[in-house]
Amino acid sequence: MDKPDVVVITGAGGGIGAALANAYAAQGVTLGLVGRDEDKLRRVADACRAKGAEAAILLADVTTPEIEEVLRTFDAAHPIDLLIANAGVTSGISDVDGLEPWDTARRAAETNFMGALRTIAPVAELMVARGRGQIAGIGSLAALAPLPFSPAYSASKAGLETYVLALRHLLAPKGVRLSIATLGYVETDMSGRLSGPKPFQISPAEAALKIKAGLARNKARIAYPVVFAIGIRCLNILPEWLVRLILPAFAFTISRQGANTDRLG
């Protein structure tokens, strides 16, 4: 696959988003860094410029219609080769009462699913018109099975994965490639709020390199760790009584501190 010259990343202010920006930053590359925190985006942009890339700061919230206009305006000046829909929030059962609070559940649905659709759909239309382009969604292994300790997060990421893979088949004949990165635990501020075991956790830089390599090969699903992905998928075919015995070993709760502000990337 040709290397992308124009890359747009949502949730680029930190975590996986910042690591992806750094991974793609190079001489001749133009980056569109989307997020809500200008100071964080500025630091990422400066680091990318130090590697020879051009970097534009695009202030926008993916849960509002403004993201569509921001992306269309940027694309008019710099036709997007690769879009990475990375912005997201976490949600799970509270460390206070063991239930999933409505506010975090709603935010997960709005950001992880609807926000991703607001990001992907308008750019997909532009790419179809050009007959080329690539789009990636940053998903989660939580999408592969209904996890009782993160119901809304699992559902929102499952919706994103289904949407991306459906578009992959729809748009392949039109020259647009789509992939979903199905990741386990990545060491970010978001995962830092989760209590419980975090098997196979990797750094954002490691995650970014795995995503970049998978996109270069046009993989439909970029899954890591593979053994964990297979194990979670097996939960869907096991008897329910056995699943209930297995799941507690992986249970976690989420700290309510900063619940409405934390974002992946």
C-alpha positions as CSV (number, residue, x, y, z in Angstrom):
1,M,0.0,0.0,0.0
2,D,1.2,3.5,-0.7
3,K,2.2,5.6,2.3
4,P,-0.4,8.2,3.2
5,D,0.6,11.8,2.7
6,V,-2.4,13.3,4.6
7,V,-3.4,11.7,7.8
8,V,-6.2,12.8,10.1
9,I,-6.5,11.5,13.7
10,T,-9.3,12.2,16.1
11,G,-8.5,12.1,19.8
12,A,-5.0,13.1,19.0
13,G,-4.1,15.0,22.2
14,G,-2.7,12.0,24.0
15,G,-2.6,8.2,24.4
16,I,-3.0,6.2,21.2
17,G,-3.9,9.2,19.2
18,A,-0.7,11.1,20.0
19,A,1.3,7.9,19.5
20,L,-0.3,7.4,16.0
21,A,0.5,11.0,15.1
22,N,4.1,10.4,16.1
23,A,4.2,7.2,14.1
24,Y,3.0,8.8,10.9
25,A,5.0,12.1,11.3
26,A,7.6,12.4,8.7
27,Q,8.9,14.7,6.0
28,G,6.2,15.3,3.4
29,V,3.3,14.2,5.6
30,T,0.5,16.5,6.6
31,L,-1.3,15.7,9.8
32,G,-4.7,16.9,10.9
33,L,-4.9,16.5,14.7
34,V,-8.4,16.6,16.0
35,G,-9.3,17.1,19.7
36,R,-10.8,19.4,22.3
37,D,-7.7,20.4,24.3
38,E,-5.7,22.9,22.3
39,D,-2.7,22.8,24.7
40,K,-2.4,19.0,24.4
41,L,-2.8,19.1,20.6
42,R,-0.2,21.9,20.4
43,R,2.4,19.7,22.2
44,V,1.7,16.8,19.9
45,A,1.8,19.0,16.8
46,D,5.2,20.4,17.9
47,A,6.6,16.9,18.3
48,C,5.4,16.0,14.8
49,R,6.8,19.1,13.2
50,A,10.2,18.3,14.8
51,K,10.1,15.1,12.7
52,G,9.5,17.2,9.5
53,A,5.7,16.8,9.2
54,E,3.2,19.6,8.8
55,A,0.6,19.5,11.5
56,A,-2.7,21.3,11.7
57,I,-4.6,21.6,15.0
58,L,-8.3,21.0,14.4
59,L,-10.4,21.8,17.5
60,A,-13.7,19.9,17.4
61,D,-15.9,17.6,19.5
62,V,-16.8,14.4,17.6
63,T,-20.2,14.3,19.4
64,T,-21.3,17.5,17.7
65,P,-22.0,18.4,14.0
66,E,-19.0,20.7,14.0
67,I,-16.7,17.7,13.4
68,E,-18.3,17.2,10.0
69,E,-17.6,20.8,8.9
70,V,-14.1,20.7,10.3
71,L,-13.2,17.6,8.4
72,R,-14.8,18.8,5.1
73,T,-12.9,22.1,5.3
74,F,-9.6,20.4,6.0
75,D,-10.2,17.9,3.2
76,A,-10.8,20.7,0.8
77,A,-7.3,22.0,1.4
78,H,-5.6,18.7,2.0
79,P,-7.5,15.6,0.5
80,I,-7.4,13.0,3.3
81,D,-5.5,9.8,2.5
82,L,-6.0,8.2,5.9
83,L,-8.6,8.9,8.6
84,I,-8.2,7.3,12.0
85,A,-11.3,7.5,14.2
86,N,-9.7,7.2,17.5
87,A,-11.6,9.5,19.9
88,G,-13.4,7.7,22.6
89,V,-14.4,7.5,26.3
90,T,-14.5,4.7,28.8
91,S,-17.5,3.4,30.7
92,G,-18.0,0.6,33.2
93,I,-19.4,-0.4,36.5
94,S,-18.8,2.1,39.2
95,D,-16.4,1.5,42.1
96,V,-19.1,3.1,44.3
97,D,-22.1,0.8,43.8
98,G,-21.1,-1.8,41.1
99,L,-23.6,-0.4,38.6
100,E,-22.9,1.4,35.4
101,P,-23.9,5.1,35.8
102,W,-26.2,6.5,33.2
103,D,-24.0,9.6,32.4
104,T,-20.9,7.5,31.5
105,A,-23.0,5.0,29.5
106,R,-24.6,7.8,27.5
107,R,-21.3,9.4,26.9
108,A,-19.8,6.1,25.7
109,A,-22.6,5.7,23.2
110,E,-22.4,9.3,22.0
111,T,-18.6,9.3,21.6
112,N,-17.5,5.8,20.7
113,F,-20.3,5.1,18.3
114,M,-22.2,8.2,17.1
115,G,-19.0,10.3,17.3
116,A,-17.2,7.8,15.2
117,L,-20.0,7.7,12.6
118,R,-20.0,11.5,12.5
119,T,-16.2,11.3,11.8
120,I,-16.2,8.5,9.3
121,A,-19.3,9.0,7.2
122,P,-18.5,12.4,5.7
123,V,-14.9,11.5,4.9
124,A,-16.0,8.2,3.4
125,E,-18.2,10.2,1.0
126,L,-15.2,12.4,0.0
127,M,-13.0,9.4,-0.5
128,V,-15.6,7.6,-2.7
129,A,-15.8,10.6,-4.9
130,R,-12.0,10.5,-5.4
131,G,-12.0,6.7,-5.7
132,R,-9.3,6.2,-3.1
133,G,-8.6,6.5,0.6
134,Q,-8.3,4.5,3.9
135,I,-10.2,4.7,7.2
136,A,-9.5,3.0,10.5
137,G,-11.7,2.8,13.6
138,I,-10.0,2.2,16.9
139,G,-12.1,-0.5,18.6
140,S,-11.7,-2.8,21.5
141,L,-11.6,-6.5,22.4
142,A,-14.6,-5.6,24.6
143,A,-16.6,-5.5,21.3
144,L,-16.2,-9.3,20.9
145,A,-18.4,-10.3,23.8
146,P,-20.9,-8.7,26.1
147,L,-18.9,-7.8,29.1
148,P,-21.0,-7.3,32.3
149,F,-18.4,-4.9,33.8
150,S,-18.6,-2.5,30.8
151,P,-22.0,-2.9,29.1
152,A,-22.2,0.5,27.3
153,Y,-18.5,0.5,26.3
154,S,-18.8,-3.1,24.9
155,A,-22.0,-2.1,23.0
156,S,-20.5,1.1,21.6
157,K,-17.3,-0.6,20.4
158,A,-19.3,-3.5,18.9
159,G,-21.4,-1.1,17.0
160,L,-18.3,0.7,15.7
161,E,-16.7,-2.6,14.6
162,T,-19.9,-3.8,12.8
163,Y,-20.2,-0.4,11.0
164,V,-16.5,-0.3,9.9
165,L,-16.5,-3.9,8.6
166,A,-19.8,-3.4,6.8
167,L,-18.4,-0.3,5.1
168,R,-15.3,-2.3,4.2
169,H,-17.3,-4.6,2.0
170,L,-19.5,-1.8,0.7
171,L,-16.7,0.6,-0.3
172,A,-13.9,-1.8,-1.4
173,P,-15.2,-1.7,-5.0
174,K,-15.1,2.1,-4.9
175,G,-11.4,2.2,-3.9
176,V,-11.8,2.9,-0.2
177,R,-10.2,0.6,2.4
178,L,-11.5,0.2,6.0
179,S,-10.1,-1.5,9.0
180,I,-10.9,-1.9,12.7
181,A,-8.2,-2.1,15.3
182,T,-9.4,-4.5,18.0
183,L,-7.2,-3.8,21.0
184,G,-6.8,-5.0,24.5
185,Y,-5.4,-3.0,27.3
186,V,-3.2,0.0,26.4
187,E,-1.4,2.0,29.0
188,T,-3.3,5.3,28.8
189,D,-5.0,7.7,31.3
190,M,-8.2,6.0,30.5
191,S,-7.1,2.5,31.4
192,G,-5.4,3.9,34.5
193,R,-8.9,4.6,35.9
194,L,-9.7,0.9,35.7
195,S,-9.2,-1.4,38.7
196,G,-8.5,-5.1,38.1
197,P,-6.2,-7.2,36.0
198,K,-4.8,-5.8,32.7
199,P,-3.3,-8.8,30.9
200,F,-1.1,-8.2,27.9
201,Q,-1.1,-4.4,28.4
202,I,1.0,-2.5,25.9
203,S,2.2,1.1,25.6
204,P,0.5,3.5,23.2
205,A,3.7,3.5,21.0
206,E,3.5,-0.3,20.7
207,A,-0.2,0.0,19.8
208,A,0.4,2.6,17.2
209,L,3.1,0.5,15.5
210,K,0.8,-2.5,15.4
211,I,-2.0,-0.4,13.9
212,K,0.2,1.2,11.4
213,A,1.6,-2.1,10.2
214,G,-1.9,-3.6,10.0
215,L,-3.2,-0.7,7.9
216,A,-0.2,-0.9,5.6
217,R,-1.4,-4.5,4.9
218,N,-5.0,-3.5,4.6
219,K,-6.1,-6.0,7.3
220,A,-9.8,-6.1,8.1
221,R,-9.3,-6.5,11.8
222,I,-6.0,-5.6,13.5
223,A,-6.4,-7.6,16.7
224,Y,-4.0,-7.6,19.7
225,P,-3.3,-9.7,21.6
226,V,-4.5,-12.4,19.3
227,V,-4.7,-15.1,22.0
228,F,-6.9,-12.7,24.1
229,A,-9.1,-12.0,21.1
230,I,-9.6,-15.7,20.5
231,G,-10.4,-16.3,24.2
232,I,-13.0,-13.5,24.3
233,R,-14.6,-14.8,21.2
234,C,-14.9,-18.3,22.7
235,L,-17.1,-16.8,25.4
236,N,-19.9,-16.4,22.8
237,I,-20.1,-20.2,22.2
238,L,-19.6,-21.5,25.8
239,P,-22.5,-22.4,28.0
240,E,-23.7,-19.4,30.1
241,W,-23.0,-21.1,33.4
242,L,-19.4,-21.6,32.4
243,V,-19.1,-18.0,31.2
244,R,-20.3,-16.8,34.6
245,L,-17.5,-18.8,36.2
246,I,-14.8,-17.4,33.9
247,L,-15.7,-13.7,33.7
248,P,-15.0,-12.7,37.4
249,A,-11.3,-13.4,36.8
250,F,-11.3,-10.4,34.4
251,A,-13.7,-8.1,36.2
252,F,-12.9,-4.4,36.8
253,T,-14.5,-1.3,38.1
254,I,-14.0,2.3,37.0
255,S,-13.1,5.2,39.2
256,R,-15.8,7.9,39.1
257,Q,-13.2,10.7,39.3
258,G,-13.1,12.5,35.9
259,A,-15.7,10.2,34.5
260,N,-17.1,12.8,32.0
261,T,-13.8,14.2,30.8
262,D,-11.5,11.3,30.2
263,R,-10.9,10.4,26.5
264,L,-9.0,7.8,24.7
265,G,-6.2,9.5,22.9
